[in-house]
Amino acid sequence: MRTLLSAIRTRLLPAILTAAGVVLVAAGLLSYADPTQAGVIPEQSAVIETMDPSDLPSVAPTSPPGSPGAPGASASPGSSATAKPAKDGYATRVVVPALKIDLPVIAGNDGYPYCDVAMYIDNLGPPLKDLGRPGRAGATYLFAHARDGMFGPIYHLAIEKGQPRKMLGMIVQVYTSDDKLYLYEVTSVLVHQLNLDDAIGASTSELWLQTSEGPHGTPGKTQLRAFLLSVGDADPKDAHPKPKPVACG
């Protein structure tokens, strides 16, 4: 069993990290909300900026207050704001209002990630089988290309502009197939990442968003780590956008 897990971590995970989001975003095409309106809290959040993965410390969960005006924010990150989803409670839509990101979410494929959707890791077996189900004790892991209309704004702000801290405190909305809406707050922005160890080891209800940092083959990835604020019912129309994945390369 240890040999299998070791193979997953050393071979399959780097492949996912390499594949998930590879095209550079043209500068000047994206706009952002005022970061003060997004509840930016750099003093209470960790941003790791290093090219040497051997120097990466573990990022401990933080418990900042909910962002101002966050709808339905009823608990602090890392608190008891958890809910066991229904059997089919998989992520179907991810929204980051401050970055104008709004994407349908589908299960990850076995090849090059699709465009025009975000994807969750759910096809590699334990311990990665359930990384697409919000509300459970552990991580939900979503990834998308660094392109316009996808996770490009994350790349643009964290890498092109070198301002990852501006995403701290932003609210992320995740809808699920059982008509739930989960609200998360971004507490860490991790750049140049080469593994998923912290996400796999998560014990609280967390959300991780991943995108690339350069052209195809660029090893490092940017990850946003967010903690659950609240969960409530969602309008089925909002929770079930029609995904139109596009094969791209």
C-alpha positions in Angstrom: 0.0 0.0 0.0 2.8 2.4 0.9 4.4 1.6 -2.5 1.2 2.5 -4.2 0.8 5.8 -2.3 4.4 6.6 -3.0 3.9 6.1 -6.7 0.8 8.3 -6.7 2.7 11.1 -5.0 5.9 10.9 -7.0 4.5 10.2 -10.4 0.8 11.0 -10.8 0.7 14.1 -8.7 3.5 15.9 -10.5 1.8 15.0 -13.8 -1.5 16.6 -12.6 0.4 19.7 -11.4 2.2 20.0 -14.8 -1.0 19.6 -16.8 -3.4 21.8 -14.9 -3.3 25.2 -16.7 -0.5 26.1 -19.1 -1.2 29.1 -21.3 0.0 32.6 -20.5 -2.6 35.3 -20.0 -2.3 38.4 -22.1 -1.7 41.5 -19.9 -4.3 44.2 -19.5 -7.4 42.0 -20.3 -8.5 41.4 -16.8 -10.0 43.6 -14.1 -10.3 43.2 -10.4 -12.4 44.5 -7.5 -10.9 46.8 -5.0 -8.9 44.4 -2.7 -10.2 46.3 0.4 -13.7 45.2 -0.6 -12.5 41.6 -0.8 -11.5 41.6 2.9 -7.8 41.4 2.3 -6.0 40.4 5.5 -2.3 40.0 4.8 -1.3 40.3 8.5 -3.1 37.0 9.3 -2.3 34.9 6.2 0.8 33.2 4.9 2.2 33.7 1.4 5.0 31.5 0.4 7.2 32.8 -2.5 10.2 30.6 -3.2 11.5 28.6 -6.1 13.0 25.9 -3.9 10.3 23.3 -2.9 12.7 21.9 -0.2 12.3 25.2 1.7 8.5 25.2 1.8 7.2 25.0 5.3 3.8 23.6 6.2 1.0 26.2 6.2 -1.0 26.1 9.4 -4.8 26.9 9.2 -5.6 30.4 10.3 -8.8 31.8 11.7 -9.3 35.3 10.4 -12.8 36.9 10.6 -15.2 36.6 7.7 -14.9 39.1 4.9 -17.1 42.3 5.2 -20.3 41.8 3.4 -19.8 38.1 2.8 -23.3 36.6 2.3 -24.2 34.0 4.9 -20.8 34.1 6.5 -21.6 32.5 9.8 -18.4 31.0 11.1 -14.6 31.6 11.0 -12.3 29.4 9.0 -11.3 26.2 10.8 -14.4 26.3 13.0 -17.4 23.9 13.1 -18.9 25.3 9.9 -18.9 21.9 8.2 -21.7 19.8 6.7 -21.6 16.3 5.4 -22.8 16.4 1.8 -25.2 14.0 0.2 -23.8 11.0 -1.6 -23.7 12.9 -4.9 -22.6 16.3 -3.5 -19.8 17.0 -5.9 -18.6 20.5 -7.0 -20.5 21.8 -10.0 -19.6 25.5 -10.1 -16.9 27.8 -8.7 -17.2 31.5 -8.4 -14.6 34.1 -7.2 -16.5 37.4 -7.5 -13.5 39.7 -6.9 -11.7 38.1 -9.8 -14.7 37.7 -12.0 -14.2 33.9 -12.2 -17.3 31.9 -12.8 -16.8 28.3 -14.1 -18.7 25.1 -14.3 -16.9 22.3 -12.5 -16.5 18.7 -13.8 -14.6 15.6 -12.9 -11.0 15.5 -13.9 -10.1 13.6 -17.0 -7.2 11.2 -17.6 -5.4 13.4 -20.2 -4.8 17.1 -20.8 -7.3 19.2 -18.8 -10.2 20.7 -20.7 -10.7 24.4 -21.3 -13.7 26.5 -20.3 -14.3 24.5 -17.1 -12.6 23.9 -13.8 -12.0 20.3 -12.8 -11.7 18.3 -9.5 -9.4 15.5 -8.7 -11.6 12.4 -8.4 -10.2 9.7 -10.7 -6.9 8.5 -9.2 -8.1 6.4 -6.3 -7.4 6.8 -2.6 -6.3 9.1 -1.1 -7.4 11.3 -4.0 -10.8 9.8 -4.7 -13.0 12.4 -2.9 -11.2 15.7 -3.6 -14.3 17.0 -5.3 -16.8 16.9 -2.5 -17.1 20.1 -0.4 -18.1 19.9 3.3 -16.1 16.8 4.3 -13.2 16.9 6.6 -10.5 17.4 4.1 -9.7 19.2 0.9 -11.7 19.9 -2.2 -9.2 20.5 -5.0 -10.2 22.3 -8.2 -7.9 23.2 -11.0 -8.1 25.1 -14.3 -5.9 26.6 -17.0 -4.4 30.0 -16.6 -6.4 31.5 -19.4 -8.9 34.3 -19.9 -12.3 33.2 -18.7 -10.8 30.5 -16.5 -8.3 30.8 -13.7 -6.3 33.4 -15.7 -7.0 36.2 -13.1 -5.2 34.1 -10.4 -2.1 33.8 -12.6 -2.3 37.4 -13.7 -2.4 38.8 -10.1 0.0 36.3 -8.4 2.6 35.9 -11.1 2.4 38.6 -13.7 1.8 41.4 -11.2 3.6 39.7 -8.3 0.8 40.6 -5.9 -0.5 37.4 -4.5 -1.5 39.0 -1.2 -4.3 40.9 -2.9 -6.2 37.6 -3.1 -6.1 37.0 0.7 -9.5 37.4 2.2 -11.4 36.9 -1.1 -14.6 34.9 -1.0 -14.9 31.8 -3.1 -18.3 30.2 -3.8 -18.6 26.5 -4.6 -22.0 25.1 -5.7 -22.6 21.3 -5.5 -24.7 18.7 -7.2 -26.9 18.4 -4.2 -27.9 22.1 -4.4 -25.7 23.5 -1.7 -23.6 26.6 -1.7 -20.3 26.6 0.2 -18.6 29.9 1.1 -14.8 29.9 1.6 -12.3 32.6 2.5 -8.8 32.6 0.9 -6.2 32.5 3.7 -3.0 31.5 1.8 -1.6 32.0 -1.7 1.2 29.5 -2.5 3.4 30.0 -5.5 5.9 27.8 -7.3 4.3 24.6 -5.8 5.4 21.2 -6.9 3.2 18.9 -4.8 -0.2 18.4 -3.2 1.0 17.2 0.2 -0.7 19.9 2.3 -4.0 19.4 0.5 -3.9 15.6 0.8 -3.1 16.0 4.5 -5.9 18.5 5.3 -8.1 17.5 8.2 -10.5 20.5 8.1 -13.0 21.5 5.4 -10.7 23.3 2.9 -10.8 24.4 -0.7 -7.8 24.5 -2.9 -7.6 26.2 -6.3 -4.7 25.6 -8.7 -3.5 27.1 -11.9 -0.2 27.2 -13.8 2.5 29.8 -13.8 3.7 29.7 -17.4 3.8 27.8 -20.8 3.3 24.1 -21.1 6.1 22.4 -19.1 6.5 25.1 -16.4 6.7 22.9 -13.3 5.6 25.3 -10.5 1.9 26.0 -9.9 0.0 28.6 -7.9 -2.4 27.3 -5.2 -5.1 29.2 -3.3 -6.0 27.7 0.0 -9.3 28.7 1.6 -11.3 27.7 4.7 -15.0 27.1 5.0 -17.1 29.9 6.3 -20.6 28.6 5.8 -22.9 26.3 3.9 -26.5 26.8 2.9 -29.1 25.8 0.3 -28.6 27.0 -3.3 -31.1 27.6 -6.1 -30.8 24.5 -8.4 -30.5 26.8 -11.4 -27.4 28.4 -9.9 -26.0 25.1 -8.8 -26.2 23.3 -12.2 -24.6 25.4 -15.0 -24.2 23.5 -18.2 -20.6 22.7 -18.7 -19.2 22.9 -22.2 -15.7 21.5 -21.9 -13.4 22.1 -24.8 -10.4 20.0 -25.7 -7.4 22.3 -25.9 -3.7 22.1 -26.0 
